[in-house]
Amino acid sequence: MDAPVPDERLSDGTYLVQLMTALGIVQKGSPILDTTARPFTLPAERAEAEDVVGRLHEAADRVQRKYPFARGMGLAAPQIGIDRRAVLVRPGHDERWIELLNPTVVAMDGHQKHYEGCLSFFGVRGLVTRPSRITVEHTAPHGDRIVSRFDSGTAGLVMHEIDHIDGTLYDRRTADALLPVAEYRVLTAAGWTPA
């Protein structure tokens, strides 16, 4: 099994960006992260959709073996160089992965402020306001339309990943300056939470 990131490296933004690059995560500045990903035609493209989801799981597994995610993580197909509308979200370490194909947010309610990070520029964190509840339409591999509702932190994770397939990185959703990961870790260790 791969060794996780040593504790002293968790605050080194340059190291974390290099780590994600080495793990195959496309980094900010790549055109694929700035464009709207192509939807799947399902069920006709079922085999391709299942292959993309499998590749997302493989990449997420590589990342999780190296870096601990206490509050969940997500990954979108463009972040592994695939121009398709597929995302994975894991709300917590022991929870099951949520797989979404062709997701579209159709309703949102409430708001919550929290710091976000992104595997595609992992050396910083940004304060973002997200809806506290969302309704998402997505497509099953066999072609049926599904409606799912997400709340709280899971809603924020899902929105972050849907933004990815819409070509929007979270730094476009914050009015505040991005914090270097070392400063963010100091703030959160001191118990600071956004108002």
C-alpha positions as CSV (number, residue, x, y, z in Angstrom):
1,M,0.0,0.0,0.0
2,D,1.2,3.5,-0.8
3,A,2.4,5.6,2.1
4,P,0.1,8.6,3.0
5,V,1.4,12.1,2.9
6,P,3.6,12.8,6.0
7,D,1.9,15.2,8.4
8,E,4.6,17.9,7.8
9,R,3.8,17.9,4.1
10,L,0.1,18.5,4.6
11,S,0.7,22.3,4.9
12,D,3.2,22.5,2.0
13,G,1.1,23.8,-0.9
14,T,3.8,23.3,-3.5
15,Y,4.3,19.7,-2.5
16,L,0.5,19.1,-2.6
17,V,0.2,20.5,-6.1
18,Q,3.1,18.3,-7.2
19,L,1.6,15.3,-5.5
20,M,-1.8,15.7,-7.3
21,T,0.0,16.2,-10.6
22,A,2.0,13.0,-10.0
23,L,-1.3,11.2,-9.2
24,G,-2.7,12.1,-12.6
25,I,-4.9,15.0,-11.6
26,V,-5.2,17.7,-14.3
27,Q,-4.1,21.1,-12.9
28,K,-5.6,24.6,-13.2
29,G,-4.6,26.2,-16.5
30,S,-5.5,23.2,-18.6
31,P,-8.2,24.1,-21.1
32,I,-10.2,21.0,-20.3
33,L,-11.0,22.6,-16.9
34,D,-12.4,25.7,-18.5
35,T,-14.9,24.1,-20.9
36,T,-18.3,22.4,-20.5
37,A,-17.9,18.7,-20.6
38,R,-19.9,16.6,-23.2
39,P,-22.9,14.7,-22.0
40,F,-23.3,10.9,-22.5
41,T,-26.1,9.6,-24.8
42,L,-27.5,6.9,-22.6
43,P,-28.0,4.0,-22.9
44,A,-26.2,4.0,-26.3
45,E,-22.9,5.1,-24.6
46,R,-23.3,3.0,-21.5
47,A,-20.1,1.1,-22.0
48,E,-18.1,4.3,-22.3
49,A,-19.9,5.9,-19.3
50,E,-19.1,2.9,-17.2
51,D,-15.5,3.0,-18.3
52,V,-15.2,6.7,-17.3
53,V,-16.7,6.0,-13.9
54,G,-14.3,3.1,-13.4
55,R,-11.4,5.4,-14.3
56,L,-12.7,8.0,-11.9
57,H,-12.8,5.4,-9.1
58,E,-9.2,4.3,-9.9
59,A,-8.0,7.9,-9.8
60,A,-9.9,8.6,-6.5
61,D,-8.4,5.5,-5.0
62,R,-4.8,6.7,-5.9
63,V,-5.5,10.1,-4.3
64,Q,-7.1,8.7,-1.2
65,R,-4.2,6.3,-0.6
66,K,-1.9,9.4,-0.4
67,Y,-4.0,12.1,1.2
68,P,-6.6,11.9,4.1
69,F,-10.0,13.5,3.5
70,A,-11.9,13.9,6.7
71,R,-14.8,15.8,5.2
72,G,-15.3,14.0,1.9
73,M,-13.9,14.4,-1.6
74,G,-15.0,14.5,-5.2
75,L,-13.6,14.1,-8.6
76,A,-14.9,15.0,-12.0
77,A,-14.0,13.5,-15.4
78,P,-12.3,16.6,-16.7
79,Q,-9.9,16.4,-13.7
80,I,-8.5,13.2,-15.2
81,G,-8.4,14.5,-18.7
82,I,-11.8,13.1,-19.9
83,D,-14.2,15.6,-21.5
84,R,-17.4,13.9,-20.3
85,R,-20.2,14.7,-17.8
86,A,-19.4,12.2,-15.0
87,V,-18.6,12.9,-11.3
88,L,-17.9,11.0,-8.1
89,V,-18.5,12.3,-4.6
90,R,-17.8,10.6,-1.3
91,P,-19.4,12.6,1.6
92,G,-17.2,10.9,4.2
93,H,-14.4,8.4,4.5
94,D,-16.7,5.5,5.4
95,E,-19.5,6.4,3.1
96,R,-20.4,5.0,-0.3
97,W,-19.4,6.9,-3.5
98,I,-22.1,8.8,-5.3
99,E,-21.8,8.4,-9.1
100,L,-23.5,11.0,-11.3
101,L,-23.8,10.9,-15.1
102,N,-25.0,14.0,-16.9
103,P,-25.9,15.8,-13.7
104,T,-27.8,19.1,-13.8
105,V,-28.9,21.1,-10.7
106,V,-32.7,21.8,-11.1
107,A,-33.4,23.4,-7.7
108,M,-31.4,24.8,-4.8
109,D,-32.3,26.3,-1.4
110,G,-30.5,27.9,1.6
111,H,-26.9,28.7,1.8
112,Q,-23.8,27.7,3.7
113,K,-20.3,29.2,3.7
114,H,-17.3,26.9,4.0
115,Y,-13.7,26.6,2.8
116,E,-13.1,24.5,-0.3
117,G,-10.0,23.0,-1.8
118,C,-9.6,21.5,-5.2
119,L,-7.4,18.7,-6.4
120,S,-6.6,20.7,-9.5
121,F,-5.0,23.5,-7.4
122,F,-4.5,21.9,-4.0
123,G,-2.1,24.4,-2.5
124,V,-4.8,26.9,-1.6
125,R,-8.3,27.0,0.0
126,G,-11.1,29.4,-0.7
127,L,-14.2,30.6,1.2
128,V,-17.3,29.7,-0.9
129,T,-21.0,30.1,-0.4
130,R,-23.0,27.1,-1.6
131,P,-26.6,26.1,-1.4
132,S,-27.4,24.0,1.6
133,R,-29.9,21.8,-0.4
134,I,-29.9,20.9,-4.0
135,T,-32.0,18.7,-6.4
136,V,-30.1,17.1,-9.2
137,E,-31.4,15.4,-12.3
138,H,-29.0,12.7,-13.7
139,T,-29.0,9.7,-15.9
140,A,-28.6,6.0,-15.0
141,P,-26.4,4.0,-17.3
142,H,-29.5,2.2,-18.7
143,G,-30.9,5.6,-19.7
144,D,-33.5,6.3,-17.0
145,R,-33.6,9.9,-15.6
146,I,-33.1,10.1,-11.8
147,V,-33.8,12.9,-9.4
148,S,-31.6,13.0,-6.2
149,R,-31.6,15.5,-3.3
150,F,-28.5,16.4,-1.4
151,D,-28.1,18.4,1.8
152,S,-25.4,20.2,3.8
153,G,-21.8,19.2,3.1
154,T,-22.8,16.7,0.4
155,A,-24.7,19.4,-1.4
156,G,-21.5,21.5,-1.5
157,L,-19.4,18.6,-2.7
158,V,-21.9,17.8,-5.5
159,M,-22.1,21.4,-6.6
160,H,-18.3,21.7,-6.6
161,E,-18.0,18.7,-9.0
162,I,-20.9,19.8,-11.2
163,D,-19.1,23.1,-11.5
164,H,-16.1,21.2,-12.8
165,I,-18.1,19.6,-15.7
166,D,-19.6,23.1,-16.4
167,G,-16.0,24.5,-16.7
168,T,-16.1,26.5,-13.5
169,L,-13.5,26.3,-10.8
170,Y,-14.4,27.3,-7.3
171,D,-12.0,30.3,-7.2
172,R,-14.6,32.1,-9.5
173,R,-17.2,31.7,-6.7
174,T,-15.3,33.5,-4.0
175,A,-14.9,37.2,-3.4
176,D,-12.2,36.6,-0.8
177,A,-8.5,36.0,-1.5
178,L,-7.4,32.3,-1.6
179,L,-5.5,31.2,1.5
180,P,-2.3,29.2,1.3
181,V,-3.0,25.7,2.7
182,A,-0.7,26.4,5.6
183,E,-2.7,29.4,6.7
184,Y,-6.0,27.5,6.3
185,R,-4.7,24.6,8.5
186,V,-3.7,27.1,11.2
187,L,-7.2,28.7,11.1
188,T,-9.1,25.5,11.3
189,A,-6.8,24.0,14.0
190,A,-7.7,27.1,16.1
191,G,-11.4,26.3,15.6
192,W,-12.3,29.1,13.3
193,T,-15.4,28.7,11.2
194,P,-17.0,31.0,8.7
195,A,-19.9,33.2,9.8
